[in-house]
């Protein structure tokens, strides 16, 4: 055995290549599903990568009077008005507490965009399409399950697939004003 560092590295590379498993072809692996991973209510969610226009740090949000508790208000996104929804409050009825890790996911909405405040963004996640389960077997309420497209489960966690674009097109999402019975 050589003591020359370069020769040692060459030998290590040779051994690694001899014992390495081959990379599966795209056909063998199947289609890859990609999404933006994020946390809301301490649960792991995925939004399809194609739906997310951008991820923003939380800046000033101007509240609107008589808005639903899940509707935070509007923010300025490069001169455009961006409505911002607290996803945790919308899905689970609990207000999200802002942290340094909080982010806003921007989704295309009616020729502009809509923002969803989330607890934390954990980056692009990839799963094999064939591993998605469409039956959600969890403690999620039926109201939340109605917005889910499926889930991926790996050795570390359960990831719920949530189409924010579809969620933003529901009737409930359009009811931003509280039902207060105002008298004129």
Helices and strands as residue ranges (DSSP letters): H 5-19, H 26-29, E 32-40, E 43-48, G 49-51, E 52-57, E 71-77, E 80-86, H 87-92, E 103-107, E 114-118, E 120-128, G 129-131, H 142-145, E 148-153, E 158-162, H 164-167, H 171-174
